[in-house]
């Protein structure tokens, strides 16, 4: 079955926390077969783990990353997503606004694949919703 939900980095970062938001975990468990992450989120997670000092927390996050690679599809940032991203950024810049680089790539990946972006930072994606057909859900408040 094709993934429907593209999980932002702040959603998957909730999983290894000592006290994760239970609502987010419930939503994920109910939809896990419909979830994926973007290659950009994969990059952010790997960058983060490689910047961490050795220890318990790093081991926990490494376990999460290993688990994600086995259980979630990683959607590539491809030429179609890049085209959408460039168009969104140009429209925003024409209005004197800028879009966060990684967030705009994640948003474009969701749009290019007809997916719903799941994020806690809905405000960060508001401009992208206005410039493209980006659908957003916040499982923290849903």
C-alpha positions in Angstrom: 0.0 0.0 0.0 1.3 3.5 -0.9 2.3 5.7 2.0 -0.1 8.5 2.8 1.7 10.3 5.6 5.1 11.9 5.4 6.5 12.2 8.9 8.5 15.3 9.6 11.7 15.0 11.6 10.0 16.4 14.8 7.5 13.5 14.7 10.0 10.7 14.5 12.2 12.4 17.0 9.3 11.9 19.5 9.7 8.1 19.4 12.9 7.6 21.4 12.0 10.2 24.1 11.8 9.1 27.7 8.3 10.6 27.9 7.0 10.8 24.3 3.7 12.4 23.6 1.3 9.5 23.8 -1.1 10.9 21.3 1.6 11.0 18.6 2.5 7.4 19.3 -1.2 6.3 19.1 -1.7 8.0 15.8 1.5 6.4 14.5 0.6 2.9 15.7 -2.8 3.2 14.0 -1.3 4.4 10.7 2.2 2.9 10.7 1.6 1.0 7.4 0.7 4.3 5.8 3.7 6.3 7.0 7.0 7.2 5.4 9.8 9.7 5.9 11.6 11.8 3.3 15.2 11.4 2.3 15.6 14.9 3.8 14.4 13.7 7.2 16.7 10.7 6.9 19.6 13.1 6.3 18.6 15.3 9.3 18.5 12.2 11.5 21.8 10.9 10.4 23.4 14.3 10.7 22.1 14.6 14.2 23.3 11.1 15.3 26.7 11.7 13.9 27.1 15.0 15.8 26.2 13.4 19.2 28.8 12.2 21.8 28.8 8.5 22.6 26.4 7.5 25.3 23.0 6.2 26.2 21.1 8.8 24.3 23.1 8.3 21.1 22.5 4.5 21.4 18.7 5.1 21.8 18.6 7.4 18.8 20.8 5.0 16.7 18.3 2.3 17.5 15.5 4.5 16.3 17.3 5.2 13.1 18.0 1.5 12.5 14.3 0.7 13.2 13.1 3.4 10.8 15.3 2.2 8.0 13.7 -1.3 8.4 10.1 -0.2 8.9 9.4 3.0 7.0 9.9 3.7 3.3 12.3 6.6 2.7 10.8 8.8 -0.1 13.5 10.3 -2.3 13.8 14.0 -3.0 13.6 13.7 -6.8 13.5 16.0 -9.8 9.7 16.5 -9.5 10.0 17.4 -5.8 12.9 19.7 -6.7 10.8 21.5 -9.4 8.0 22.0 -6.9 10.4 23.2 -4.3 12.0 25.7 -6.7 8.6 27.0 -7.7 7.4 27.4 -4.1 10.6 29.2 -3.1 10.4 31.6 -6.1 6.8 32.5 -5.4 7.7 33.2 -1.8 10.8 35.2 -2.8 8.7 37.3 -5.2 6.8 38.4 -2.0 10.0 39.1 -0.1 9.7 35.9 2.0 12.1 33.0 2.3 11.3 29.4 3.1 13.5 27.2 5.4 15.7 25.1 3.1 15.1 21.6 4.5 11.5 22.2 5.4 10.7 23.4 1.8 12.3 20.2 0.5 10.3 18.0 2.9 7.1 19.9 1.9 7.9 19.6 -1.8 8.4 15.8 -1.3 5.0 15.6 0.3 3.3 17.5 -2.5 5.2 15.6 -5.3 4.0 12.3 -3.8 0.4 13.4 -2.9 1.1 12.9 0.8 0.0 14.5 4.0 2.9 16.1 5.9 2.7 15.3 9.6 4.5 17.9 11.7 4.4 19.6 15.0 5.6 22.8 13.4 2.6 23.7 11.4 3.4 27.4 11.5 6.7 26.7 9.7 4.9 25.2 6.8 2.1 27.8 6.5 3.8 29.7 3.7 4.4 26.4 1.8 0.7 25.5 2.2 -0.1 28.9 0.6 2.3 28.4 -2.3 1.5 24.7 -3.1 -1.0 22.0 -2.5 0.5 21.0 0.8 -1.7 19.2 3.2 -0.5 19.2 6.9 -1.6 17.4 10.0 -0.4 17.9 13.6 -0.7 14.7 15.6 0.1 16.6 18.8 -3.2 18.5 18.6 -5.3 16.2 16.5 
